[in-house]
Amino acid sequence: MNILVTGASGFIAQALIPHLLADGHTLWAWTRSRERCQHLYGTQLNCVSHLNELFESDGVVHIDAMINLAGEGIAEKRWSEQRKAQLLNSRIDTTSSLLELIQRLDRKPKVLLSASAIGFYGSHDGDEPIAEDGAVSGGFTHELCHRWEEEAEKAREHGVRVCSLRTGIVLGHGGALAKMRLPFLLGMGGRVGSGAQWMSWIHMADEVRAIQFLLSHEQCSGAFNLTAPNAVQNLEFTQRFAHSLHRPSWIPLPEFVPKLMLGEGAELLLEGQRVYPKRLLQEGFQFNFETIDSAFKDLASRH
């Protein structure tokens, strides 16, 4: 297939793109930095800075599928009103531009896989697993994900199959674990706040496999939770991570620290939700890493 990818220099895309190329797909990356893209992937990837470039070659480039992974990092900076607007606009504007491209194309893509997050459900104190049709708690993360998915869903008006990827905490060599690794290696790691908040995670290998699965299974449509079936509470998560590094886990991070650093965004660390991948499992997807121990053991062996 000819696949257009956004967010090609991001954490997930850097793991996904080599697999898509290995599968024989032809990839186009819409990127703000052509140089960065070429540095990461060489000449294997067709990089464009503007979508109009797809119409400037010898005939319009045919796009079979779109994978929309673009968006400002949600935990990179303190949440001010200006920052929240940036987080929202970076997602909505990119998705809206893809919709405009779909409208211009005479031959429409078959599928749009568009990133979302488990923040769609808001914060939940309870222990009940949340499937795709589960209860939603209001707040900024729900508004962000809801509007993001709502924009992507407009592609259905053009006959495009749409899947929203409600991804949890992705475990790989980068992302959240990269930020945690040094303090834990120094023996300064521990639970965050109470440690009772649920953490819904997924190994990067399963994240990539799930995206490939949804890309190729035409019966899959709508929202899918991309999380392992066994979420854990923060206390267990940090203890297991420390164990995988052969380090102790006894210095807790007080609540005031993430609140000081991220403001309202501290909810990403101090609150959580126990998310369950009901629809993926119903469609027959099998996780390679179902438990947190198996995920950390694999990542430790590869570091």
N, C-alpha and C positions, 0 to 999 in steps of 0.2 A: 504493500500500500504506500501511497504518498501521504505522509503525516506532517501536519504543521504543529509545532510545539512552541508554547510560550513559557517563559521562565526557565530557559535552557541552561542557565548558569546556576540555578538553584540546587539545593541539597538533594531533593528527590530526583530532579531531572538528570543530575550528573550520574546517578546510579541507573536510571531508566534508559537513557539514550543509548548507551553501549549495547544493551540487550535488544533494543529495537533495531539497531543497525545490524547486529548479529543475526537477527531473524530475517534479514533481507529487505527491510523497509527502506524507502527513500525518505529522508527527513529534511524538513525545512524548519529553521528556527527563527522566530520573530524576536529580535533581541535589541536592547539598547546599546550593547557593546559588541559589535561584530568582531573586534580584536579579541575580546575575552572568549567569545564563542569559538573562534578559530584556534585559540591557544588550548582550549579544553579538548576539542574534537578534531583539529586539523581540517583536512579537506573532505572528510567523510560527511560533514554536515553542510547543507546549503543555508547560509545565514543572510537574513534580510533585516535592514533597520526600519523599513517602512513596508506596509502591506502592499502598497502600490507596485513595489518591485516584482510582485508575483505576476503582474500584468505587463511587465516591460520586457520580458524575454521573448523568444520566438513562439508566440502564442501563450495563452493563459496557462499557468501551472495548474494541473489537476490535483485537487486535494480530496483524498478519500476519508480522512479522519483528522480531528483536531484534539490536541491534549493541552488543556489550558491550566498551567501551573504557576502563572505569574501572580505576584503580590508582595508588597512590602512585608518584611519580617515582623511578626506581631509582637514578639517579646524583645525586640532589639533596643527600644527606647521607652522612656517614661510616657505614659498615656496622658497627653494634654488634649484639649479639644482639637487643636491643630493636627496632632499626631493621629488621633482617631479618624479625622477627615482624610488624612493621607492613606491610612490603612484601608478605608472604605473605597476611596476613589481609585486607588491603584488596582483594585480588584474589579470594580464595576466598569471602569473606563476600558480596561483591556478586554473584558468580556463583551462589552458593547461594540468595540471595534471588530471583534471576531464576527459578531452578528451582522455588522455592516458588510463585511467581506462575504459572508454566506449569501446575503441578499444580492450581491454583485455577481456571484458565480452562477453561470447558467446550469452547470452540473453541480449539485449540492453535495457536501460531504455526507457520508453515511452516518457518522457518529461524532458527537462532541463529548469528550470526557473532561469535566470541569472540576477543578479542585474546590473543596469546601473543608470543613473541619468539624470535629465533635463539639466545638464551641456552639454549634447550632442548637444544642440542647440546653445551653446555659449551665449554671452551677446547680448541682444536686447533692444534698447531704445524705440521702438515703443509700441503702445497700442494694436496692433492686436494680437488676440489669436493665439497660435502656436499649431497645431495638429501634429500628428506623421509624417506627410509628409511635415511639415513646413520648412521654410528657416533655414539654419544653418550658424552661424557665426564662423569663425575659431578661434583658440586659444588652450590653453592647455586643458581646460575642454572638448572641443569637441574632441581633439585628444585622450584623456584618455578614454572617453566613446565610441568613435568610435572603437578604437582598442580592447576594452573590449568586445563590442558586436560582432565585427568581429571574435574574437577568439571563442566565444560561438557558433556562427553560424556554425562553422565547424562540430558541432555535427549532423547537418542535413545530412551529408555525410553517417552517420550510421543509418539513418532512425529515428532519434530522433526529436520530436517536440521541437522547441525552442521559448521561449518568453523572450524578454529583458524588464526588469522592470525599466523604466525611472522614477525614484521616485523623488518627490519634497522634500520640507522641511517637515519632519515628526513631527507632534505635539503629544507629549506624555509626560509621566513623566520621562524625561531624554532627551538626545539629545540637540538640539538647545535651547529649552525652559528652560532646567535646567541651562544653562549658563546665560540666560537672567533673570531668576527669582529673584535672590538676588538683583541686582541693581534696578530692578523695585520695589521690596518690600521696598527698602530703599528710594523710591521716586526719584531715580536718573536715571530713564529710559527715553527714548525718541527716536525719529527717528534716523536713521543712514544716515549720509551724507545729501543729498537733501530730502530723504524720498519719492522720486518719483519712485524709482526702484520697479518693480513688484516682488512679492513674491508668488510663486506657492507652495501651501502647501497641506498636506493631514493629516487627523486625523489618529492616529495609528490604531484605530479600523477598519477604512476603508482600510488602507494599508494591514492589515492582511486579511480582507475579500476579497480584490482584488487578493491577492496571492492565496488564497484558490479557488477563482473563476477560475483563469487561470489554476490552477492545475487540476481542475475537468472538465473543458470545452474543450474537445478535438479539437473543431473547431478553438480555439484561437491559433494564431501563429504569430510571428514577434514582433515588438516593440509596447509597450503600455505605455502611459503616466499615471503614478500613482500619480495623483494630483486631488484635488477637482475641480469641474467645475467653481468655482468662486475665481480666484486669486485676491489678493489685493495688493495695493501699500504699501511700507514700512511704510509710515506715518499712514495709517489706521491700519495696522497690529499692530504697537506698541501702538497706542491709544487703540485699542480693548483689547490688552493683559493687559495693565495697568488698564483698566476699570474692567476687570475680577478679578483683584487683589485688587480692590478698592483703587487704587493709581493714582497719577497724572502721566502725560507723557509730561514733559516740558523741560527736559535737553537733547538736541541733542548730538549725538556722532559725533564729527567732522571727516571728511574724513581721516585726517592724523593719527588718532589713529589706525584704522584697517590696514592702510598701514604700519605703524610702526611695528605692531604686526605680520602681515601675509605677508608683501611684496606684490608680485604679486597676492598672494592668497586673497588679500583684495577685489578682484572682486566678490568673493562669497557674500560679504555683501553690496558692493556699486553698483553692477550691477545686472541685473536680466532678466527675461523673463516671459511673460504671457502665460503659458502653459495650454492647454485644453485637457481633456481626451476623445477625440473623439472616439477612437476605443473601449474603455471600455464601453462607453455609447451605442455605436452601437451594442455591443454584449449583451446588456441587463443588465449590472451591474447597481445597484442603490446605490448611496451613502447615508449613514446615516447622514453624516455631510457635507452639501453642502455650508454652510456659515461659515465665520470665527467666528461670534458671537456664533453659535451653538457649534462649536468646543471648544472654550474657556470656554463657560458656562459648558459644560460637564466635561472638565478637572479640572475646579475649584471645581466642586461638588465632585470630586473624590480625591482631594488632602488631 
